[in-house]
Amino acid sequence: MKASFSSRERAVFLELAKNARASDRDLAAKLKTSQPTVTRIRSKLSEDKFIDRFLILPHLANLGLDFFVITTVKTINPSSSKKVAQWANESPHVVFAAEGEGMRMHSLVMESVHASFAEYQNFMRDFKEKFAGQVSYLTPFFIDTKHI
């Protein structure tokens, strides 16, 4: 389904994307429209499946998770990619994992959080042992959560 928003619906959608906790009254004041209009648009966006769910965005450093890693993985075949994705989605460190296609023919991306670099090293050691011979290449991107 292709999105066909009015300018007002688009404005409400974008404001909700920035802050899903904003009240309809606050959104209405910010967008210079009525609260019932915002309520109607919010309901329509949910009913029409433009909004799937609302998620929390935790401040990771406050939770003692100082290390955020985005890792792209290239597996040797689609079957291996499915196994890695299943393992990643069951890992307590992984907050997101999905198969896809990327640069260098990477077949999977995963986002993980760790208390320290040492904890990440243990995570990757387990990963490499479990998938030895099934992964041909991986690229991690490290982020210090104190800066996000």
C-alpha positions as CSV (number, residue, x, y, z in Angstrom):
1,M,0.0,0.0,0.0
2,K,1.4,3.3,-1.0
3,A,1.2,6.1,1.6
4,S,-1.1,8.9,0.6
5,F,-1.0,11.4,3.4
6,S,-2.6,14.8,3.5
7,S,-0.2,17.5,4.6
8,R,-1.8,17.5,8.1
9,E,-1.6,13.7,8.4
10,R,2.0,13.9,7.4
11,A,2.7,16.5,10.0
12,V,1.1,14.4,12.7
13,F,2.9,11.3,11.6
14,L,6.3,13.1,11.7
15,E,5.7,14.6,15.1
16,L,4.7,11.1,16.4
17,A,7.9,9.7,14.9
18,K,9.9,12.3,16.9
19,N,7.9,11.8,20.2
20,A,5.2,9.1,20.3
21,R,4.4,10.1,23.9
22,A,3.2,13.6,23.0
23,S,-0.4,14.1,23.9
24,D,-2.9,14.9,21.2
25,R,-3.4,18.3,22.9
26,D,0.3,19.1,22.7
27,L,0.5,18.0,19.1
28,A,-2.6,20.0,18.2
29,A,-1.1,23.2,19.7
30,K,2.3,22.6,18.0
31,L,0.6,21.9,14.6
32,K,-2.0,24.7,15.0
33,T,-5.0,22.4,14.6
34,S,-7.6,20.9,16.9
35,Q,-7.1,18.1,19.4
36,P,-10.0,16.0,17.9
37,T,-8.3,16.3,14.5
38,V,-5.0,15.0,15.9
39,T,-6.9,12.1,17.7
40,R,-8.7,11.2,14.5
41,I,-5.4,11.2,12.5
42,R,-3.6,9.2,15.1
43,S,-6.3,6.6,15.1
44,K,-6.4,6.5,11.3
45,L,-2.6,6.0,11.1
46,S,-2.9,3.0,13.5
47,E,-5.9,1.5,11.8
48,D,-4.4,1.8,8.3
49,K,-1.2,0.2,9.6
50,F,1.1,3.2,9.0
51,I,2.0,2.8,12.6
52,D,2.7,-0.7,13.8
53,R,3.6,-0.1,17.4
54,F,5.2,2.4,19.7
55,L,8.7,1.5,21.0
56,I,10.8,2.9,23.8
57,L,14.2,4.3,23.2
58,P,16.2,3.7,26.3
59,H,19.2,5.7,27.4
60,L,21.6,2.8,27.2
61,A,24.4,4.3,29.2
62,N,22.0,4.8,32.2
63,L,21.3,1.1,32.0
64,G,25.0,0.2,32.2
65,L,25.2,-0.6,28.5
66,D,28.1,1.5,27.3
67,F,28.8,-0.2,24.0
68,F,26.4,-0.3,21.0
69,V,27.5,-2.3,17.9
70,I,26.0,-2.5,14.4
71,T,27.4,-5.5,12.7
72,T,27.0,-6.5,9.1
73,V,27.5,-10.2,8.3
74,K,28.2,-12.0,5.0
75,T,27.3,-15.7,5.3
76,I,28.3,-18.4,2.8
77,N,24.7,-19.3,1.8
78,P,21.1,-18.4,2.6
79,S,20.7,-21.3,5.0
80,S,23.5,-20.0,7.1
81,S,22.1,-16.5,7.1
82,K,18.8,-17.8,8.4
83,K,20.6,-19.7,11.2
84,V,22.6,-16.6,12.2
85,A,19.4,-14.4,12.2
86,Q,17.6,-16.9,14.4
87,W,20.5,-17.1,16.8
88,A,20.8,-13.3,16.9
89,N,17.1,-12.8,17.6
90,E,17.4,-15.2,20.5
91,S,20.5,-13.5,22.0
92,P,20.0,-11.3,25.0
93,H,22.6,-8.9,23.6
94,V,20.9,-8.4,20.2
95,V,18.2,-5.8,20.0
96,F,17.6,-6.1,16.2
97,A,18.6,-8.6,13.6
98,A,17.4,-9.0,10.0
99,E,18.4,-10.6,6.7
100,G,18.8,-8.4,3.7
101,E,21.3,-7.4,1.1
102,G,24.1,-4.8,1.6
103,M,27.4,-3.7,0.4
104,R,29.9,-6.5,-0.2
105,M,26.9,-8.8,-0.4
106,H,26.4,-8.8,3.3
107,S,23.3,-10.8,4.1
108,L,22.4,-9.8,7.7
109,V,22.6,-6.9,10.0
110,M,22.4,-7.0,13.8
111,E,22.5,-4.4,16.5
112,S,23.8,-5.4,19.9
113,V,24.4,-3.8,23.3
114,H,27.1,-4.6,25.8
115,A,28.3,-3.4,29.1
116,S,31.9,-3.2,27.9
117,F,34.2,-4.0,25.1
118,A,35.2,-7.2,27.0
119,E,31.6,-8.3,27.0
120,Y,31.4,-7.7,23.3
121,Q,34.5,-9.7,22.7
122,N,32.9,-12.7,24.6
123,F,29.8,-12.3,22.5
124,M,31.8,-12.3,19.3
125,R,33.9,-15.3,20.5
126,D,30.7,-17.3,21.0
127,F,29.4,-16.1,17.6
128,K,32.5,-17.1,15.8
129,E,32.7,-20.5,17.5
130,K,29.0,-21.2,16.7
131,F,29.2,-20.2,13.1
132,A,32.7,-21.2,12.1
133,G,32.8,-21.9,8.4
134,Q,29.4,-20.4,7.8
135,V,30.4,-16.7,7.9
136,S,32.8,-15.4,5.3
137,Y,33.0,-11.7,6.5
138,L,31.7,-9.4,9.1
139,T,32.0,-5.7,9.8
140,P,31.3,-4.2,13.2
141,F,30.7,-0.4,13.8
142,F,31.2,0.6,17.4
143,I,29.3,3.4,19.2
144,D,30.0,4.7,22.7
145,T,26.5,5.1,24.2
146,K,27.6,8.0,26.3
147,H,27.5,10.0,23.1
148,I,24.0,9.2,21.9
